[in-house]
Amino acid sequence: MNAVGNWEEIPLFDSEEAEAAFWAENRPDLRLMEMAVAAGSENTESVTITLRMDPRMLARIKRLARSRFLNYQSMIKQWLSERLEQEFRDR
């Protein structure tokens, strides 16, 4: 499987079948995905916090995020957001 490291390497597709065939043989490079997440987060206001956790737990989270081509911090924020919505729905 080929890693796509630059957005210019991704062609314009004329059909869903052509796109599916391309992604069946290619995958986005992890750095490309991290840059996309970082670029999207620059436009939003956020607050930096410090969170202490067990190093083994953090290693497992990072491994899981990497397997999903995500930044681990973004994945944690997504989990927190989903759980927060669930808590407010269940009230």
Backbone as a chain_set.jsonl record, in Angstrom:
{"seq": "MNAVGNWEEIPLFDSEEAEAAFWAENRPDLRLMEMAVAAGSENTESVTITLRMDPRMLARIKRLARSRFLNYQSMIKQWLSERLEQEFRDR", "coords": {"N": [[0.851, -1.179, 0.0], [0.544, 2.213, -0.813], [1.748, 5.274, 0.585], [0.287, 8.398, 0.77], [1.753, 11.427, 0.717], [1.37, 14.076, 0.188], [-0.993, 16.553, -0.621], [-1.289, 17.158, -3.311], [-0.797, 14.804, -4.607], [-3.113, 13.424, -4.705], [-5.511, 12.601, -6.975], [-8.086, 14.256, -8.994], [-11.237, 12.864, -8.973], [-13.388, 11.196, -11.25], [-15.46, 9.577, -10.72], [-17.128, 7.654, -8.14], [-16.241, 5.07, -8.118], [-13.693, 5.241, -9.24], [-12.436, 6.721, -7.265], [-12.668, 4.945, -5.101], [-11.081, 2.84, -6.057], [-8.587, 4.104, -6.103], [-8.153, 4.659, -3.333], [-8.105, 2.089, -2.391], [-5.59, 1.218, -2.935], [-3.938, 3.106, -1.853], [-3.021, 5.143, 0.975], [-3.511, 7.8, 3.336], [-0.648, 9.546, 4.494], [0.514, 9.599, 7.853], [1.584, 12.035, 8.805], [0.475, 13.845, 7.015], [-2.212, 13.72, 7.691], [-2.077, 14.641, 10.35], [-1.239, 17.27, 9.897], [-3.495, 18.271, 8.627], [-5.414, 18.117, 10.655], [-4.243, 19.832, 12.535], [-4.248, 22.242, 11.088], [-6.971, 22.713, 10.863], [-7.651, 23.143, 13.507], [-6.518, 25.548, 14.125], [-8.236, 27.594, 13.568], [-10.103, 27.712, 15.525], [-11.093, 28.732, 18.785], [-9.367, 27.82, 21.676], [-8.457, 26.301, 24.826], [-5.57, 25.582, 26.625], [-4.842, 22.749, 28.55], [-3.573, 20.802, 31.318], [-3.213, 17.404, 31.755], [-2.852, 14.66, 33.695], [-1.925, 11.289, 33.256], [-1.805, 7.701, 33.319], [1.151, 6.333, 31.97], [1.076, 3.978, 30.43], [-1.587, 3.84, 29.645], [-1.735, 6.123, 28.049], [0.04, 5.403, 26.017], [-1.392, 3.312, 24.844], [-3.625, 4.718, 23.916], [-2.388, 6.412, 22.044], [-1.456, 4.499, 20.228], [-3.864, 3.422, 19.305], [-5.006, 5.715, 18.135], [-3.137, 6.212, 16.106], [-3.569, 3.977, 14.507], [-5.954, 4.688, 13.432], [-5.332, 6.798, 11.901], [-5.26, 9.299, 13.157], [-4.623, 12.218, 15.149], [-3.621, 11.82, 18.463], [-4.466, 13.58, 20.483], [-6.571, 14.935, 19.306], [-8.313, 12.804, 18.981], [-8.885, 12.17, 21.648], [-10.199, 14.544, 22.392], [-12.422, 14.311, 20.751], [-13.632, 12.007, 21.833], [-14.251, 12.992, 24.406], [-16.057, 15.015, 23.757], [-18.14, 13.521, 22.566], [-18.942, 11.97, 24.763], [-19.754, 13.941, 26.552], [-21.979, 15.01, 25.198], [-23.605, 12.735, 25.296], [-23.998, 12.479, 28.069], [-25.518, 14.806, 28.593], [-27.777, 14.252, 27.052], [-28.815, 12.047, 28.406], [-29.775, 13.052, 30.744]], "CA": [[0.0, 0.0, 0.0], [1.326, 3.441, -0.947], [1.386, 6.367, 1.478], [0.154, 9.699, 0.106], [2.37, 12.389, 1.621], [1.138, 15.44, -0.265], [-2.348, 16.662, -1.158], [-1.235, 17.199, -4.768], [-0.723, 13.433, -5.112], [-4.471, 12.878, -4.781], [-6.105, 13.107, -8.222], [-9.511, 14.557, -9.027], [-11.903, 11.639, -9.403], [-14.573, 11.413, -12.068], [-16.526, 8.699, -10.224], [-16.869, 7.032, -6.846], [-15.488, 3.844, -8.368], [-12.291, 5.628, -9.424], [-11.936, 7.101, -5.948], [-12.541, 3.712, -4.31], [-9.919, 2.104, -6.562], [-7.39, 4.819, -5.648], [-7.949, 4.472, -1.889], [-7.838, 0.672, -2.125], [-4.155, 1.012, -3.09], [-3.208, 4.206, -1.219], [-3.512, 5.606, 2.271], [-2.869, 9.07, 3.685], [0.468, 9.491, 5.421], [0.138, 10.089, 9.177], [1.94, 13.458, 8.909], [-0.501, 14.597, 6.236], [-3.427, 13.794, 8.5], [-1.819, 15.515, 11.495], [-1.227, 18.651, 9.412], [-4.873, 18.652, 8.348], [-6.067, 18.335, 11.947], [-3.652, 21.036, 13.118], [-4.71, 23.402, 10.318], [-8.37, 22.94, 11.212], [-7.786, 23.595, 14.888], [-6.006, 26.911, 14.269], [-9.324, 28.539, 13.384], [-11.018, 27.684, 16.656], [-10.542, 29.187, 20.056], [-9.236, 26.703, 22.6], [-7.714, 26.529, 26.058], [-4.627, 24.507, 26.901], [-4.92, 22.201, 29.906], [-2.637, 19.731, 31.642], [-3.931, 16.228, 32.217], [-1.919, 13.588, 34.034], [-2.5, 9.953, 33.098], [-0.884, 6.578, 33.347], [1.879, 6.257, 30.703], [0.628, 2.827, 29.632], [-2.856, 4.21, 29.039], [-1.439, 7.073, 26.982], [0.644, 4.644, 24.917], [-2.479, 2.589, 24.176], [-4.416, 5.713, 23.196], [-1.604, 6.835, 20.878], [-1.434, 3.389, 19.279], [-5.2, 3.363, 18.71], [-5.156, 6.885, 17.263], [-2.284, 5.993, 14.938], [-4.22, 2.989, 13.643], [-7.088, 5.37, 12.789], [-4.748, 7.949, 11.208], [-5.677, 10.492, 13.885], [-3.786, 12.769, 16.193], [-4.209, 11.278, 19.683], [-5.138, 14.632, 21.232], [-7.852, 15.159, 18.637], [-9.172, 11.673, 19.278], [-9.34, 12.336, 23.036], [-11.202, 15.613, 22.383], [-13.632, 13.758, 20.138], [-14.244, 11.137, 22.837], [-14.828, 13.825, 25.466], [-17.224, 15.685, 23.194], [-19.202, 12.529, 22.419], [-19.418, 11.591, 26.094], [-20.458, 15.087, 27.098], [-23.294, 15.027, 24.558], [-24.364, 11.608, 25.831], [-24.389, 12.81, 29.448], [-26.603, 15.781, 28.566], [-28.975, 13.581, 26.512], [-29.324, 11.096, 29.389], [-30.274, 13.755, 31.946]], "C": [[0.896, 1.241, 0.0], [0.824, 4.501, 0.027], [1.383, 7.677, 0.696], [0.66, 10.748, 1.083], [2.116, 13.832, 1.27], [-0.251, 15.499, -0.894], [-2.362, 16.668, -2.684], [-1.162, 15.801, -5.388], [-2.104, 12.805, -5.275], [-5.142, 13.455, -6.028], [-7.553, 13.539, -8.017], [-10.198, 13.34, -9.62], [-13.146, 11.97, -10.208], [-15.735, 10.516, -11.65], [-16.137, 8.152, -8.856], [-16.045, 5.758, -7.009], [-13.999, 4.145, -8.529], [-11.667, 6.017, -8.085], [-11.719, 5.875, -5.067], [-11.32, 2.91, -4.749], [-8.621, 2.764, -6.099], [-7.115, 4.529, -4.177], [-7.759, 3.004, -1.511], [-6.341, 0.385, -2.188], [-3.303, 2.075, -2.401], [-3.82, 4.522, 0.131], [-2.837, 6.944, 2.576], [-1.731, 8.841, 4.676], [0.031, 10.123, 6.749], [0.441, 11.581, 9.322], [0.964, 14.334, 8.139], [-1.79, 14.777, 7.034], [-3.234, 14.715, 9.698], [-1.807, 16.981, 11.084], [-2.645, 19.143, 9.146], [-5.629, 18.947, 9.641], [-5.552, 19.617, 12.577], [-4.138, 22.288, 12.401], [-6.157, 23.731, 10.664], [-8.542, 23.493, 12.6], [-7.273, 25.012, 15.094], [-7.12, 27.936, 14.202], [-10.277, 28.597, 14.578], [-10.309, 28.159, 17.915], [-10.475, 27.989, 20.997], [-8.39, 27.119, 23.793], [-6.8, 25.327, 26.275], [-4.782, 24.066, 28.348], [-3.817, 21.166, 30.089], [-3.436, 18.596, 32.245], [-2.911, 15.13, 32.481], [-2.623, 12.246, 33.871], [-1.391, 8.907, 33.107], [-0.184, 6.458, 31.989], [1.447, 5.087, 29.816], [-0.694, 3.124, 28.937], [-2.616, 5.162, 27.859], [-0.828, 6.358, 25.777], [-0.424, 3.882, 24.138], [-3.354, 3.535, 23.367], [-3.687, 6.145, 21.934], [-1.592, 5.755, 19.808], [-2.787, 3.277, 18.555], [-5.417, 4.518, 17.737], [-4.353, 6.708, 15.977], [-2.934, 5.007, 13.97], [-5.409, 3.585, 12.899], [-6.638, 6.614, 12.01], [-5.212, 9.272, 11.821], [-4.578, 10.964, 14.812], [-4.422, 12.335, 17.521], [-4.943, 12.338, 20.497], [-6.5, 14.947, 20.62], [-8.823, 14.027, 18.938], [-9.719, 11.773, 20.7], [-10.409, 13.424, 23.103], [-12.517, 15.121, 21.786], [-14.367, 12.877, 21.132], [-14.932, 11.954, 23.931], [-16.092, 14.521, 24.975], [-18.405, 14.726, 23.071], [-19.795, 12.151, 23.773], [-20.207, 12.721, 26.743], [-21.863, 15.183, 26.513], [-24.179, 13.913, 25.1], [-24.853, 11.912, 27.244], [-25.543, 13.8, 29.467], [-27.889, 15.191, 27.986], [-29.626, 12.7, 27.56], [-29.905, 11.763, 30.638], [-31.76, 13.687, 32.062]], "O": [[1.886, 1.302, 0.729], [-0.378, 4.613, 0.267], [2.366, 8.017, 0.038], [0.076, 10.945, 2.149], [2.588, 14.731, 1.966], [-0.639, 14.587, -1.623], [-3.339, 16.231, -3.292], [-1.439, 15.64, -6.576], [-2.241, 11.764, -5.917], [-5.322, 14.668, -6.126], [-8.168, 13.227, -6.997], [-9.78, 12.839, -10.663], [-13.872, 12.912, -9.888], [-16.851, 10.66, -12.149], [-14.97, 8.184, -8.467], [-15.247, 5.412, -6.138], [-13.148, 3.41, -8.027], [-10.515, 5.684, -7.807], [-10.709, 5.776, -4.369], [-10.603, 2.362, -3.912], [-7.665, 2.075, -5.744], [-5.99, 4.194, -3.806], [-7.294, 2.712, -0.41], [-5.864, -0.571, -1.576], [-2.078, 1.959, -2.368], [-4.981, 4.211, 0.396], [-1.719, 7.192, 2.125], [-1.854, 8.028, 5.591], [-0.74, 11.082, 6.753], [-0.359, 12.316, 9.9], [0.66, 15.448, 8.567], [-2.38, 15.858, 7.046], [-4.131, 15.49, 10.03], [-2.298, 17.84, 11.817], [-2.96, 20.303, 9.411], [-6.392, 19.909, 9.715], [-6.337, 20.409, 13.1], [-4.414, 23.298, 13.048], [-6.524, 24.902, 10.748], [-9.486, 24.242, 12.855], [-7.556, 25.624, 16.124], [-6.972, 29.041, 14.725], [-11.164, 29.45, 14.622], [-9.099, 28.004, 18.076], [-11.437, 27.227, 21.097], [-7.706, 28.142, 23.773], [-7.227, 24.182, 26.121], [-4.846, 24.892, 29.259], [-3.207, 20.716, 29.119], [-4.246, 18.809, 33.147], [-2.186, 14.722, 31.573], [-3.768, 12.079, 34.292], [-0.212, 9.209, 32.925], [-0.853, 6.478, 30.956], [1.454, 5.2, 28.59], [-0.909, 2.721, 27.794], [-3.229, 5.014, 26.801], [-1.154, 6.684, 24.635], [-0.368, 3.814, 22.911], [-3.778, 3.201, 22.261], [-4.295, 6.236, 20.867], [-1.705, 6.052, 18.619], [-2.836, 3.063, 17.344], [-5.948, 4.324, 16.643], [-4.837, 7.018, 14.889], [-2.858, 5.183, 12.754], [-5.828, 3.063, 11.865], [-7.467, 7.383, 11.523], [-5.515, 10.231, 11.112], [-3.707, 10.189, 15.208], [-5.634, 12.467, 17.69], [-5.946, 12.028, 21.14], [-7.467, 15.196, 21.34], [-10.017, 14.26, 19.127], [-10.895, 11.49, 20.93], [-11.417, 13.257, 23.79], [-13.595, 15.476, 22.263], [-15.587, 12.977, 21.268], [-16.055, 11.648, 24.332], [-17.082, 14.605, 25.702], [-19.531, 15.071, 23.428], [-21.012, 12.026, 23.91], [-21.214, 12.479, 27.407], [-22.827, 15.412, 27.243], [-25.368, 14.122, 25.338], [-26.005, 11.629, 27.575], [-26.461, 13.655, 30.274], [-28.982, 15.589, 28.39], [-30.852, 12.604, 27.611], [-30.469, 11.083, 31.495], [-32.331, 14.225, 33.011]]}, "num_chains": 1, "name": "protein.A"}
